[in-house]
Amino acid sequence: MSTLAKQPPHGEAESEQADRTVRRLRSDRARGERRLGWMLAGPAFVVMLAVTAYPILQAMYDSLFAYRLTDPESRRFVGLNNYAVILTDPVWWNAFGVTVLITVVTVLVELVLGFALALVMMKALSTIRPVLRTAILIPYAIITVVSAFAWFFAFDITSGFVNPTFGLEGTDWFASFPTAVSVIMMSEIWKTTPFISLLILSGLAQVPEDLQEAAKVDGATWWQRMWKVTIPNMKAAIMVALLFRTLDAFRIFDNVFIMTGGAAGTETLSFGAYRQTISRLEIGLGSAYSVLLFLSVVAIALGFIKIFKVDLSQARGEK
């Protein structure tokens, strides 16, 4: 009698067995997906690792030496002294601040504009949707150097059309930091917003339509549906868009190099690494610059993953 009392009812036992079966199936599915993912991405990962690992390790090694390319005989080991020199230099911190400013402003603006463009493409008629997507992608298809030159000549004090068009004759946009960095950021936003919009569009396509209809039936407004239904169900797409664009924006170089050459206080971290390595031929300091930039990018990536905490099982619709 006591043994029977300890046993759960027949219905509860079947329910527990079913739950265990479901958990096992999900675990097997997750393992299978991870195995398939490594099989598909493994070869490309090995190639990328082989291509990138050597330059990274070589830069880390060179950063431990005082090494000027024009005087290789005077090369000597200095340990972490190059890092100390850079981190105590106000030029580094100014470049870091400019880089963060450009990254934050451009990524936030691109996210808002990209979201708006994605909604337009989502609601567009099927007949014009391909044409609309192609037109939106044109800026992103242009080479960054070509785009930077176009923006530079548009705002140039002598040959640009912006000043005469808006009655700003005599305005040198690249002579002061506020105007120069504004043009740099506008050029970045114009070129890379289409990239954000495509990633957001893929996330919008994953939002279940029945949830939207249920929210409408409950009387939810457009804003309420956006914040309570749409955005929570596309969290993974938003994280990917923000992560990719933040890492790319943090390494900005082309626009700064072409428009200002680092003048007017617009030097970024990538341009600082270029200045040390290519202009001054300081291989040790330039390598240390590059390593610090690399570590900053890694920290940003880890921070995004930690903050968003995207559950891929939820992104697939599992509970």
N, C-alpha and C positions, 0 to 999 in steps of 0.2 A: 504493500500500500504506500509506504514512504517513497519507494522507488518511482512509482507511478506519479506521485505528487510532485516529485522533482522534475519530471519531464514536461516540457512546454506543450501546450495544446497542439493538435495535429495541424491546424491552420497556421499557427505561428511558426512551426517548424518548417512548413513548406515555404512560407514567406522568407524566412532566414536563408533557406537553401537557395531560393530564387535570387536574393540579394547577393549572396556569395557568387553565384553563377554569373550575374551581370558584372560584378566587380572583376571577376577573373577574365571575362570576355573583353572588358575595357582595357585591362592590363595587357592582355595578349595583343589587342589592337594597337595600343600605344607602343609596345615593343616592336611590333611589325612595322609601324609607321616610322619609328626611329631607325630601324634597320634599313628600310627602303630609302629613307632620306640620306643616310650615310652612303648607301650604294650609289645613289644618283649624284650627290654632291661631293663624294669622296675624291674622285679623280680631279675635279676642278680645284678642290681644297688643297690637294697635294701639290698641284702645279703652282697655285698662288703662293703656297707656303715656300716652295722652292725658289720662286722668283723674288719674294719679298723678305724672306728670312735673312738672306745673306746681306743685303743693304742695311737692314736694321741692326744686325749684329756688328757689321763693319762700322756703322755710325757710332754705336755704343763704345766700340773699341777705340776709335779715333778720338772720341770725346775725352778720353783719359790722357791725351797728350797735348803738349804745346807744339803745334805743327803748322807751319806756314809753307804753302806750296812753293813759293819762290826761294825758300831756304830750307830744303829738306834735311840738310846735314845737322841743323840745330834742333831737330826733333828730340823732345825729352818727355818722360813720363811725369805728369803733374797730378794724377789721381782725379779727385773731384773739384779741383781748383777752377776749371772752366765753368762748372755749374755755379760755383760761388761767385765768380766774376759776373756771370749773366744775371743771377738772381739779386745781386746787389746793385745792378745798373738800372737807373731810372728809365732808360730807353726800353728795356725789356718790359717793365710794368706799364709804360705808356702804350707799347704795342699790344700788350695783353688786354688792356682796357679798351683800345680801339677795336680789337678783334671781337671781344665780348659784345661791345655795343653794336657792331655791324651784324653779328650773329643773332642777337636777341631781336633786334628791330626787324631785320629782313625775314627771319623765320616766322615771327608772329604775324606780320603783314601778309606773308605768303600763305600762311595757314588760313587766315580769314578770306583772302581773295580766292585761294584755291578751293575752299569750301563753297563759296558762292558760285564759282565756275562749275564745280562738280554738280551742284544742285540744278544749274541751268542745263547742263548736258543730260542730267538724269530725267528732267521733265521735257526735254526737247522732243519733237516729233521724230519718229523712227526714220523718216525720209531725209531729214536734214541733220540727224545726229552724226553720221560719219563726216560730213563736211565741217560741222561745227568743231568736232574733235581735232580734225586736221588743222583747221585755222588756229585753234588755241595752241597747238603744239609747235607752230612755226618758230616762235622765239626760242624755245628750248632746243630746236634743231640747229640753230645758228651757232657756229663755233664761238667760244667765249671771247677769244681775242678779237674776232671780227665785231662782235657785239660791243665790246669795250671801246674799240676805235670809233664805232658809229656814235656811241653816246659822248665820247670825247669831242668829236667834231661837231656834234649838235650843240654842245655847251661851250665850245671854244669862243674866246673873246673876240677873235678876228673873223673867223670863217663860219661860226655857228649860226643857226637860224633861230635858236631859242631867244636870244637877247632882242633882235629886231622884232620878232613876232609879239613878244610881251612888253615891248617898250623898255627894255633893260639895257640899253646900249652902254658899253663901258664896264659892265659887271664881269669881273673875273671870277668865275665859279671855283676855280682851282687854286685861288690865292689864299683862302682861309679855310680853317678846319670845318666849320659848320656846313658851308656850301659844298666843299669838296667831298666830304663824307656823305652828304645827302645825295649827290649825283652818283657816287659809287653804290650806295644802297638802292637807289632807284633802278640802276642798271641790273643789279642782282635780282631785285624783285621782278622786274620785267621778264628776265630770261628764265628764271627757275620756278615761277608760280605754276606754269603748266605741269611741271613734274609733280608738284604737290596735288594739283587738281586731279590728275590721273590716279594717284594712290588713294585719295579721298573717294573718288568715284567707285573704285573697286570695293571700298568699305561700305558705301551706300548701297551697292548692289547686294550685299550680304544681310542687310536689315530685313527681317521677315515682314512681309506686307500685312499679314494678319494682325501683327502687333500694332501697326499703324492704324488699321481699321478699327481695332478694339479700342484704341485710345480716342479715335474720333467719336465712336459710339458713346464713350464715357464723357464726352464733352470737353476733351482736352484741346487747348488752343494750339496754334502752330508752334509757338515757342515751347510750350509744355511738352509737346510730342518730340521736339528737337532735343531738349535737355533730358527728358525721362526715358525716351525710347530710342531715338536715332543714335545719339552720341554714345550711350553705354553699350550699344550693340556693335559699334565699329571702333572700339577702343584699340584693338590690335592694329587696324589700318592707320589710325591717327598716330600711334606710337612709331610705326615704321616710317611714316612720312616725316614726323618730327626728328626722329633719330638720323635718318639719311640726310636730310637737309641741314641739320645742325652740324653734323660732322663735315659736310661739304662746305658750309658757310664758314666754319671755323678755320678752314685752310685757304681762305680767299687770298689770291695772289694776282691773277691776271689783270683784273680791273684796276687795282692799286698800281701795279707796275706801269700800265699804259696811261692812265689818267694823271697820276700825280708823281709817280716814281718815289713814293714814300714821303714827299714833301708836304708841308702844311700840317704836320702832325698826323698824317694818315698811315704811317707805317704799321703793318700788321705782323703777326708772328712769322708767317711764311715769308713775307718780304724781308724780315730781319734775318732769317736763316739764309736767304739768297744773298743779302748784303754781306754777311760775314764770309760765306763760302765762295761766292763767285766774284763779288766786287773786291773784297779785301784779301781773298785767298787764304783766310784763316780756317784751315780745315778742322782744327780742334774745336775752336769756338763755334763754328758753323755746325759741326756734328752735335755738339752739346745743345745748341739751339733746336736742331731737328729732333733730338731725343726728347727734350722737354715738350715740344709740340706734339710728338707722338704720345707721350704720357698724358697730356691734356686731353687728347682725343679719346684715348682709352678710358680715362676717368669720366668723360661726358657720356660715353656709351654705357658704362656700368651704372652711372647715375640714372639714365633714362630707364634702363631695365629694372632697376631697383624701385624707382618711383612709380612706374606704370604697373608693374607686377601683373602683366597680361597672362591670363590663364588660357592656354591654347585649347583646352578641352571646352571651355565656355565659348571660345571663338568658333568652334565647330558645332555648337548648339547642344553640347552634352551637359549634364547636370552632375 
